[in-house]
Amino acid sequence: MVSSSLSDPRIFSPSGFRELALSALNRPRSGDDRDGPSDFDLNPDLAAARPHPDALATARPAAVLIPAIARDTITLLLTQRTAHLAAHAGQIAFPGGKAEPEDAHPLATALREAREEIGLDPSLVAPLGTLDRYLTGTGFRITPVIGLVAPDFTLTLDPNEVADTFEVPLPFLMDPANYQRHTRTIGGIERHFYAVPFGDRFIWGATAGILRNMHQRLFAP
């Protein structure tokens, strides 16, 4: 069995990552995912101001696909949102969105959204499991779905939603030393959040929080 040590390069190969993810994400867990990560983790004042005491119960379900590209060393595919969007304009995200009535489960939502946003063929995606649900300050309950993606894909970006895509080596994203805590005033409110800069890209907010949870689920003891 491949070890879960970050220093073992085998875990970042397609076969090693597949084995690790299937083992870590599908083992029985105690309790449920109601205490998963959220935008409120670093912002307790925002949590206290929620109009409903159980924000998770009233949040709208959504899902994102975490495309793990099966290169010699696994990379994760991320998108840069277009600058004109009403929400989260220009931010870096995984392909995804809110669940629709026809979606049977979060995987269906993630695959549908990935096809709509970046033209990723669902037949190239081998699902490996889900991370903990992430609660956003904007009222979404996101289920992140990890999928191993064959590297011979061709993308067609929706110009209304996606300005660009790029890949980041998984070893970089799973190294806790690359994560920072930042503060920014958003809508007149001081917000604290996690971020992981990569070259001229700034991965932050819910996307960085989901990646931290991915590290915790796969590599934390």
N, C-alpha and C positions, 0 to 999 in steps of 0.2 A: 504494500500500500504506500502511495506517495505521502511524504510527511507534509505537515501544514506550516513548516518553517519558511519564513520569507527568504532565508538564505539558500534554500534548495531550489535551483533553477528548474527542476523537473515540474514543479507545480505550475509554472507559467507556460508550459507546453500545452497544446490542445488536449492531449490525452491526460496529462497530469491535472490540468484545471478541471476537466470534465469529471474525473474521479473525485477530486476534492469537493467540488460543488455539489455533486449528487449525494455525497456522504454527509456534508455539513448542512445542507439545506433541507434534506428530507428525513432527517432523524427526528424522532418524537421530541417535543418540547413541552415543558410544564407551563400551565397557564395559557393565555392567548396573546394576541399582538396588540392589545389595547394600550400597552405602555411602550410602544415603539417610538422611534425618534420623531421630533417635530420642530417646527419653527419656534415653538415656545420654550425649548430646552434652555436656550441662552437668554430668553426674554420673559422672565416670570411675570413682569408687570403686564405684558400683553395677555398672558394666560388669565390673570386675575380680572381683566377687562372683558373677557369673552361674554357675549350675551346669553349663552347657554352653558351651564356647568359641565355638560358632557359634549364637548366640541366634536369628539370622534363620532359619536352617535348621529350627529346632525350633519356631518360633512358629506360632501358629494363624492361618490366613488370614482376613482380614476386609476390608470395604470400607465407605467412606462416600460419600454423594453430597454434592457441594458445589453446592447449587442457586443458580445465578446467574439472578436474576429479571430478565427483559427489560423493565425500566422505562427511562424516558428516560436516566437514569443507573443503570447496573447496581447491584443490591444483592445481597448474599448472605444466604440464609435460614439461621438457626441455631436450635437447640432448647435449651430449658432442661430438664434431666432432673429427674424427680420426686425428692423428698427422701427417699423410703423405699427407694430401690434399694440393693441390697447393694454395688454397685460404682459409683463415680463419681457418687454421689447429689448432686443439685442442680447439677452442673456443666453448662457450656455445651458443646454438641457439634453436629456435623453428623449428620443422620439416617444410621444405618448399624449394622452389627453383623457378627457372624462369618458366614463362608461356610457354606452348607448343601450337602449332596451334590447337590441338584438344580440348584444354580447353575452355569451353564456357564462363567461368567467373572466378574470383579469388577463389571462393569457390571450383570449380573443380580442380584448380591448387593445392590448399592447401590440399585437401583430397587425390589427387593422390600422391603428394609428401610424405604425412604422411604414406600412405600405402607402398610406395617404400622404404622409409628410415627406418621406425620402424615397419612396418607390422600392422598398426592400421586399423581395419575394419571400413570403412566409415559408415556402418549401425549403429555403436555405437555412432556416432557423431550427435548431434542436433545443427545446426548452430544458433547462437544468434545475429550475426551482425558483422560489420567490424569497425576497428579503422581507423584513418587517415593514408593515404599512407605515407610511410617513404622512403626518398631519401637517398641512401648510396653514399659514396664517390667513390665507385667502379662502379657506374652507373646503379644501380637497383632501381626501383620504387616498393617498397614492400607494398602489401595490407595485413594487419594482419586480420585474420578471427578468431573470438572467437567461439569455439564449446564446448558445454557441453557433456562430454564423460561418458558413463556408466562405472562404476568402475570394471566390470568383464571382462576387456580386457586382451588379451595375445599379447605380442609384439614379433616380430622377427626382430632384428636389421640387417641392411645392413652393414656388416663388413668393406666395403670399405668407408663408409661415417660416420657411427655412432659408437663411441667407448662405449657409455654408455647413459643411461637415468636416470633421477631422478625427484622427485617431491618437490615442495616448497609450503608451505602453502600460500594461497592467502592473508591473513591478513598481512603477512610479506612483500610481494611484493607490496602491496598497501599503505604501510606506508612511507610517504616521508622522514621520519627521517633515513631510511635505505639506502638512496641514497647518493652517494659521487661524487665529481668531481676529476678526475685523469688526469695526463699528462704522455704521453709516446712518445718516438721517434720511428716513424714507417717509414721505407724507407728513413731515413735521415731527416724526417720532424717532428717537434714537433706537436703532436696531443692532443687535449683536449677531454675528453669524460666522460659520466656518467657511474657509476658502482654501483652494489649492491652486496657486498660480502655475501655469505651464507655458513657458515661452511668453508670447504676447497674449495668451488666453488667460482669463480669470474665471475659474470655476468656483461658484459660491452658492450660498443659500441652500435650497432644497436639494440641488444636485450634489453639492459637496456633502450634505448631511446623509444622503442616500449612499454615497461612496464610503463614508465613514462606517455606516452600518454594514456595508458589504465587507469591509475589513474585519469588523467585529464578529460577524457571523462565520466568516471563512477562516480567520487566523487567530482570533482571541482565544486564549486557553479556556 
